[in-house]
Amino acid sequence: MSGRVPVTLACWDYDRTSALADGDVRPEGVDLTYLSLPVEETFFRMLRYREFDAAEMSLSSYVISLLDDGPFIAIPAFTSRAFRHNGIYVNAASGITEPRDLRGRVVGLAEYQLTANVWIRGLLADHYDVPVASVRYRTGGMHEPGRTAKVRHEPPPGVQIEPIPPGRTLADMLVLGEIDALYTPRTPCPFAQGRPEVRRLFADPRTHEEQYYAATGIFPIMHVVVLRRDVYEARPWLAQSLYKAFEAARQAAAVRMAETAASRYMLPWLYAEAERTRQLMGHDFWTYGLAGNEAALGTFLRYSFDQGLARRLLGPAELFAAETRESYVI
């Protein structure tokens, strides 16, 4: 026997986790089984059935669960980060040409509590004068009918949220003009197919996203990694062991991305993209850990509370296992 503790981790296939998935990085004291699953499947199975010892988790779902029965505890490994100006789509005939035109309109959402949608509503309220309650929300499946929320929460006071009709999808309703806009982390098929009925609200979202970062210093956090609380409480050292392994895998991905001798990825100007990003955001732009990420986490937690999801305003440190909030010094 190796003496290692068996741990099953569900997480998508990222460059920053590939060293964990293929075994090049091994968490101390752990015999890791890495299940590469789509994020929606991972979230659903972990939230509904607690199937895994550890898993990638929607930041929003985690915050809600933490203030409910607290079945999970997170480590500050942020497997997904993304700017979200690019996730606002409108019907081309809706007359919506700028963010303020969203006020009074009907907007589709897969789920109200989705992390990307919390960020979108927050940035629209903070930076574009579109209050959360000024929009009417309709929820349901984007490409398949029948989607329901993974996490239960009370409808926020003053915010109108209703499901779309059975058998309908948000993508089709956007094409037909039955909803005016759609907030989504995934690209809707009609847009990907070049349908003229659907366009992005921001025609050049990257410019707006770069301006947002320059003004705020925030690179939005989408996902954390969680352990089931019973697993963590039985072996608290697992939190630090997994965190160190995620950090080692992240650093390995950063080294690979900087390689110019031979292209690892099918992007001919990846080196130029990496250089441009570092010029704007600094050399180490995708960091893990609590330190240095307090502003992004604090902003999200304020949005979650203001939008009626979190029952109280949490502090960033409250999200994470105590063992991962600080490190020893020699």
N, C-alpha and C positions, 0 to 999 in steps of 0.2 A: 504493500500500500504506500502511496506517495505521501499521505498525511495531509494532502491539500483538501480544502473544503469545496465541494461541488457547488457551483453557482451558475444558474441559467440567466443569461442577459438577452433581452429582446431589443434590438436597435437596428436602424436602417443601415444601408451600405454607403457609408461616407468615406471620403479620402482621410478624414481625421480620425476614423475608427478602424481603418482597414488593418492596421498593425495589431489591433486587438482581435479582429475577426480571423486573421490568418495565423495568429499565434506568435508573431514576432515580438509582441509585448505581452507578457504574462503577469497578471496581478499577483502580488506577493501572497503566498499561502492559498491560492485559489486554483481550482480546476475549472476553467471557464468554458461553458457552452454558449457560443454566440449564435443567436437566431436572427438572421437578416430578414426583417419583415417590413412591409410598408408601414409608414407611421400611423395611418388610420387604424390598421389592424392591431398594431402594438398597443395603441392607446385604448382601444375598445376592449381588448382581452385583459389588459392589466386593470383598467378601471372597473370593469364588470365582474371579472372572475379571479383577479389576483393570480394569474397563471404563472408569472415569472418571479424569480428571486429579485431581479433588478430589471429596469426597463427605461428606455427613453420615454419622456412624458411631456405633454403639453404644459407649458408654464401656467396657463390659465386654469386648466383642470386640476393641476397640482395645488394651486393656491386655494381653490374652492374646497378640495378634499381635505386640505390641512386644517381648515376652519370648520369642517364637518366632523368626521370621526377620525381623521388623521391616520389613514391606513399606510401612508408612505412617509419616508424622509428623504430629502434630496441631497445630492452632492453638487457642487458648483461646476459641473462639466456641461457646457452649453453646446450641445450637439447641433443645434440649428439656430442661426441668427439670420435675419433678413430685413432689409428695408421694405416698406409696404406701400409706398405711393403707387407702385406698379400693380397692386392688387385691387384697384378700383376701376370697374368697367361700367359703361353706360350704354343705353340704347341710343343709337345714332340719331334717331328722330325725336328724342326726348326733350331737346332744347337745352340740355345741360352742357354748358361750355366751360364753367369754372366751378370750384368747389361749393361756393355759396348757393349755387343753383340746386344743390341737393336738398336744401331745406324745404320741408313739406312734401318730399317725394317718397316713393315706395322703393325700398332697397331690400334685395335678397341676401340672405346669409345661410350658409349650411347650418351653423349654430350660432346663437348670440354669444356664447361664452368662448368661442374659438380664439386662441391667442392672437392670431393675425387680425381678427376683427376688433379685438380690444385695442390693439395698437392703432388700427385705422381710425376707429371712432375717436380715440384720444388725440391723434395728431390733427384730425380734422377740427376737433373742438379747440385745441390749443393754438393752432397756427392758421386756421382758415375760417374761423367764426361759423362753424357748423355744430351747434350743440347736439349732444347725443339724442335728446328727446325731440329734436326738430325733425327727425326722420321717422317714418313708419317702416317697421321691419317685418319681413316675411321669411320664414325658415323652412328648409327642406333640402332634399338631395339636389346636388348640382347637375349630375348626369344620370342618376338613377332615382326613382321615386322611393319614398318611404323612410328617409333618414330621420332619426330622432336624436335628441341630445344625449351624449354619453354621460353627462353629469347633470343631476337635477339641481335647479336653483329657482328661487322665487322670481317672478317677473319684477324688474325694478319699477318703483313708483314713477308714474308719469311717462313711461316708455311703452309704446305700443308694439307688441310682438305677437304675431299670429302665424300658424302653419299655412303653407300653401295647400291647395286642394289635393286630395289623394290622386295618385297616378300622374301628377305633374312634376316637372323638374324646373329648377331655377334657370338653367341655360335656355330651355325652350321659351320660358316666360319672358326672359330678357330679349330674345330675338323678336318675339311677337309684341313687345312693348307693354306687356302686362305687369312688369316691374320696370322701374326707370333705371335702376342701377344694381350692381352686384359687388359686394365686398368678398374677396376670396383669396386664399393663399395659392390655390391651384389655378392654372390658366384654363378658362372655360373653353370647351371644344369649339364653339362657334367662332371665337376669336382666333384660335389656333388654325382653324380651317380657312381663315380669311373672309368670313361672312361680313358683308358691309353693314349689317344691322348692329354690330357690336364694335365698340372701340374703347380704348382706355380713356379715363378722364384726363390724365396727364399724358399728352402726346409724347413727351420726352421725360419719362419718370426718373431716369438716372440723374438728370440735372437737378430736379427737385430733391432727390434723395441725397445727393452730394451737398446741396445747400442746407438741408436739414441737419446733416452730420456736422457741417461747419458751424452751424448756429448752436447746436445742442451738445455735440460730442457723444451722442448716443447711437450705438449700433444695436438695434433692437434684438432682444433675446426671445427666442421662440420656445425652445425645449430645454429641459434639464434632464438629469438622470436621477431616478429614484430607486430606493430599495424598499421592499416590503418592510413595514415596521417590525414585524415579528422576526424577520431575518436579521435586521439591524440590531435589535435588542438582544438577540441570542449571541451575536458576535459583533460588537461595536467597531472592532478593528477593520471590518470589511469596508466601511465608508472610506477610510483613508487609503486602503489598499486599492480599491477601485478608482478613486479619484486620481491617485498617482499614476495608475495605468492609463486612464483617459488622457492625462496630461502628457505622458510620454508618447502616446499615439498621435496626439495633436502636433507635438513638436516634430515627430517624424514626417508628418504630412507637409509641414511648412518647409522642411528641407527638400522634400521631393518636388514641391511646387517651384522652388527656386532654381532647380536644375536646368541648365541650358544646353548641355552637351547632346542630349537626345530628349525629344519631347515625350513625356509620359502621358499627356492628355492630347486629345484631338482638337486643340485650339492653337493655330499657328502663331498668334501674338499673345500667348499666355504670359510670356515674360514682360511684355509691355503693360498688360493689364495689372500684373502684380506690382510693377514699379509705380504705375499711376495710383493704385490703391494705397501703397505705402506712403507716397507723397502726400496724399490727402489725410490718411488715417493713422499714420505712424508705422514703424517697422513691424511691430507685433500687434496686428489689428484685430485678431480673433483670440481674445484671451479667455482663460478659465479662471476660476477663483472668485471669492467675494471681493477682495481688494481690487480696485480699479473698475469694478462693474456696479458699484453702488448707485450711480446715477441712472443707469439703464433699468436696474431692478426697482429702484425707488419710484421711477416714473411709471413703470408698469403697475406696480402695486397701488399707486394713486389712481391710475385709470380703473383698475379692477374695483376698487372701493367706490369711486365716483360713479361708475356705471352699474352699481347695484349688485355686483357679483361677490366680492369679498365683504363679509359682515363687519369687519373692522379693518382699519388701516394697519397693515403689517409693516415691519421694518425688514430690510433685506437680510439681515443676519438670522432672522427667525425662520428663514426658509431651509436652512442647511444644517446637517449634522454638525454638532459642536466640534468634532474631531477634524473637520475640514475647514474651519474658519481661520485657523492660524497654523503655523508650523514652528518647529524647533529652530533655534539659532545656535550655531557653534561659535 
